[in-house]
Amino acid sequence: MQTKFKYKLAEDTIEKSEIRKLSKWILKNDRFTLGNKTKDFQKKFSNFLKIKNSIFVNSGSSANLLIAQSLLESKYLKNKVVIAPALSWSTTVSPFIQLGYDVKLCDCSLENLGLDINHLEYLCKKFKPSLIILVHVLGHSNDMDKILKICKKYNVYLIEDTCESLASKYNSKHLGTFGLASSFSFYYGHHISTIEGGMACTNDKNFAKIMASVRSHGWLRDFQVSEKKKILKKNKISEFQSKFSFFYSGFNIRSTEINSFLGLSQIKKIKKICKIRNRNFNVYKKELNEYFSVKCKTKPLSNFGYATLVKNRDKVYRYFTKKKIECRPVISGNIAKQIFWKKFFKKKIELPNSDLVHKFGIYLPNHANQTVRETKLISKEFKKIAKIKLV
Ligand SMILES: Cc1ncc(COP(=O)(O)O)c(C=O)c1O
């Protein structure tokens, strides 16, 4: 039987009033496939992030898949070697495996849970990759200064999986605006929600065009008129055929106007939500600093959940479950320990920090409906049972 938690890891950010507005709007309209609401949501999201292009898709996972395929179509890469974070989510890494990239896992930093800089540099020297993917974990930024330096030194593109870190900044710049492209998730319990949904963002105009087309079957309809004309002429395609001509090998991973309607309403609440998440994080930090303390320059922070390392994780989990407090592993631990990974890669890799987080990591609830009183109560219960795992 499933436990009903009183203190949940995440709660929905969509309110009843938003559903009522959406219902009214649905009754007044008759077509809900990609249209003006999506264009508006993409524009507003770009404005918020201060990025030039945003492409709305049906999940954060699809945003990663879209980026992985668009990179192949762009021909920007010198080879298919990619470095990906060991401490990440299955669909941060799996699109690259599915599309035949040669994926090398990088260990995590115990300072910020992002990429470990020494290991990253070692991998760059050894494998000469074209691409680095990182995850900004639980709202915390990677060490962007050092990572950008490595990208420059080894001539590699950067992709940021920002699915857990919407609205967090590094040196006054939004996470998800440092690399060639980035992904965001609007799944239930994320900073904002469109039920399911994700965004792929980029400042590169050509890459944005490729992503818009690959999102929609790979068709020509998202091309500028002049470019489309040139392609049609070169390939001797008639106007009659043009709407049904495909330039890229694409997917259909679009979302709908219904989800965009929610996105437009949710985006207005980001700042308020982040303030609460940050406030709760500071309460945790004061209470539980000794259990693990992330050191990074993220400012302001939009925390996703409070990460700790404990010796007796199963005991904490059982005690918390009894107390109806939800908790979980940090993302999903070390990807190299996941069953799907082991099916593809037989060789054991040394990833000591990710192993440590895999074995001892546990994260505590934080969401926009969580009060200071609840955060203190969770901290108090945690301190009663959890044994600190020193790094
Ligand atoms: C780091 C990371 N990347 C990608 C995803 C996938 O996002 P979605 O659930 O929208 O597919 C998640 C999900 O939480 C995540 O934590």
The ligand as an SDF file (V2000), in Angstrom:
LIG
                    3D

 16 16  0  0  0  0  0  0  0  0999 V2000
   18.0790   16.7520  -14.0940 C   0  0  0  0  0  0  0  0  0  0  0  0
   16.8160   16.3050  -14.7780 C   0  0  0  0  0  0  0  0  0  0  0  0
   16.7920   16.2450  -16.1220 N   0  0  0  0  0  0  0  0  0  0  0  0
   15.6790   15.8740  -16.7910 C   0  0  0  0  0  0  0  0  0  0  0  0
   14.5170   15.5550  -16.1220 C   0  0  0  0  0  0  0  0  0  0  0  0
   13.3140   15.1300  -16.9200 C   0  0  0  0  0  0  0  0  0  0  0  0
   12.2800   16.0710  -16.9090 O   0  0  0  0  0  0  0  0  0  0  0  0
   10.7910   15.6060  -17.3130 P   0  0  0  0  0  0  0  0  0  0  0  0
   10.2280   14.8710  -16.1440 O   0  0  0  0  0  0  0  0  0  0  0  0
   10.0540   16.8760  -17.5940 O   0  0  0  0  0  0  0  0  0  0  0  0
   10.8970   14.7360  -18.4970 O   0  0  0  0  0  0  0  0  0  0  0  0
   14.4990   15.6010  -14.7240 C   0  0  0  0  0  0  0  0  0  0  0  0
   13.2690   15.2510  -13.9950 C   0  0  0  0  0  0  0  0  0  0  0  0
   13.0270   15.6110  -12.8870 O   0  0  0  0  0  0  0  0  0  0  0  0
   15.6740   15.9840  -14.0280 C   0  0  0  0  0  0  0  0  0  0  0  0
   15.7260   16.0400  -12.6890 O   0  0  0  0  0  0  0  0  0  0  0  0
  1  2  1  0
  2  3  1  0
  2 15  2  0
  3  4  2  0
  4  5  1  0
  5  6  1  0
  5 12  2  0
  6  7  1  0
  7  8  1  0
  8  9  2  0
  8 10  1  0
  8 11  1  0
 12 13  1  0
 12 15  1  0
 13 14  2  0
 15 16  1  0
M  END
$$$$
